[in-house]
Amino acid sequence: MKNKNLPSGTRDEFGSEAEIKETIENKLFKTFRQRGFRKLTTPVLEYSDVFQPLNAENYRSYQLLDDQGESLVLRPDLTLPVARVMSTTGIELPVKWYYGGDVFRVKKQLSGGYNQLTQAGIEIVGYKGIKADWECLEIALTGCQKMAIDDVTIELSHAKFVDTLIDQLALPKPTKDSIKTALFEKNLSKYDQLLRPLEKTAFGHFLSEWPWLFGSFDEVMTALETLPEVEVLQPIINDLQATKQFIKGLFPKVNVTLDLSIPSPQTYYTGMAFRGFTEKSAGYLFSGGRYDDLLTNFQNVKTAAVGVAFDVDALVERTPVSPSQPKTLVFFDTDQWDEAEKALKTIPNSTLCLTSSLDAAKKLAAGTNSRLIDLTESR
Ligand SMILES: N[C@@H](Cc1c[nH]c[nH+]1)C(=O)O
């Protein structure tokens, strides 16, 4: 019998932790609505096919079967359900959505961490230009500010950088694939060996530095100067530069880093991607990016989209628990309900004392370090 246990990777949340979470979600939802986003709620259960564009290795999901034998999952992501909605409902574009809810990602046994995570996010669908990306960044960084998190580092990357650059190399396709794998896995001996034939070419110097192309934004940009002029890379570099300026202009305290040697944080990203974190918490505070091709998984027409989601649990972790104020218990007789209600309204932080006897009320007050008001006293 496991009727007293929880499945691994899940937890109960109660008291301050659960309350802080609710406050944070409400603050975020308020910001989203103030900026003109509309709420979209999707079910926790979806057909497995909806999540086919996810990298299955990173996102193992809980699998179920419905009564027709169709394969269902507990949603491991909230962006793909939005894409499903957009392609099946004929909602007019452009549109700005916000949502909140739990995603389920099965982690390796004993890896620690939870399999059920709470996210709150936005998706902007139908805008091609960089303004939509910046609106996501603005909301992400303002959100952190509102949670009094002021030591945010934002890591920029671009889903197309690696492929566009590798495309330029005069090597057979399988070698290019192996280079990409070695780069992502930081398998340096393999990487060096694969690139040896290009050592003396114009790309030689840059390629030897590529696995280290992450860290301070300006330093990575300086390293990029060793790259021969590649026209198709220019728009990517320009967008990254402009975005860094944008962030620094509005949030001068935010530390901006750049990583041009990692796989895209989501397999469905097609453009700029960004993740925010602080030194004090292990996971990301928020993660987002552009995914202009995702809707083609559900429909024929390509649709521009970009979004960002907060990891609400990471925000909770970063929020100090303020010591709770001592409570006042209001003890009353059953026919004094009206009086008790009035007392509740006038006495801050008060709660009804539901014990049957005054003795029990006194014990409860002593045990919970609360003040006791006895309405039966004046009878
Ligand atoms: N769904 C992404 C975040 C995101 C929202 N919109 C775009 N990206 C994630 O969970 O990492």
Ligand as a Chemical Component Dictionary entry (heavy atoms), coordinates in Angstrom:
data_LIG
# 
_chem_comp.id                   LIG 
_chem_comp.type                 NON-POLYMER 
_chem_comp.pdbx_formal_charge   1 
_chem_comp.three_letter_code    LIG 
# 
loop_
_chem_comp_atom.comp_id 
_chem_comp_atom.atom_id 
_chem_comp_atom.alt_atom_id 
_chem_comp_atom.type_symbol 
_chem_comp_atom.charge 
_chem_comp_atom.model_Cartn_x 
_chem_comp_atom.model_Cartn_y 
_chem_comp_atom.model_Cartn_z 
_chem_comp_atom.pdbx_ordinal 
LIG N1 N1 N 0 7.907  26.785 -23.020 1  
LIG C1 C1 C 0 9.245  27.253 -22.814 2  
LIG C2 C2 C 0 9.288  28.720 -22.484 3  
LIG C3 C3 C 0 8.681  29.536 -23.576 4  
LIG C4 C4 C 0 7.503  30.177 -23.597 5  
LIG N2 N2 N 0 7.369  30.699 -24.822 6  
LIG C5 C5 C 0 8.450  30.448 -25.525 7  
LIG N3 N3 N 1 9.250  29.721 -24.781 8  
LIG C6 C6 C 0 9.892  26.471 -21.672 9  
LIG O1 O1 O 0 9.203  25.834 -20.898 10 
LIG O2 O2 O 0 11.103 26.528 -21.547 11 
# 
loop_
_chem_comp_bond.comp_id 
_chem_comp_bond.atom_id_1 
_chem_comp_bond.atom_id_2 
_chem_comp_bond.value_order 
_chem_comp_bond.pdbx_ordinal 
LIG N1 C1 SING 1  
LIG C1 C2 SING 2  
LIG C1 C6 SING 3  
LIG C2 C3 SING 4  
LIG C3 C4 DOUB 5  
LIG C3 N3 SING 6  
LIG C4 N2 SING 7  
LIG N2 C5 SING 8  
LIG C5 N3 DOUB 9  
LIG C6 O1 DOUB 10 
LIG C6 O2 SING 11 
# 
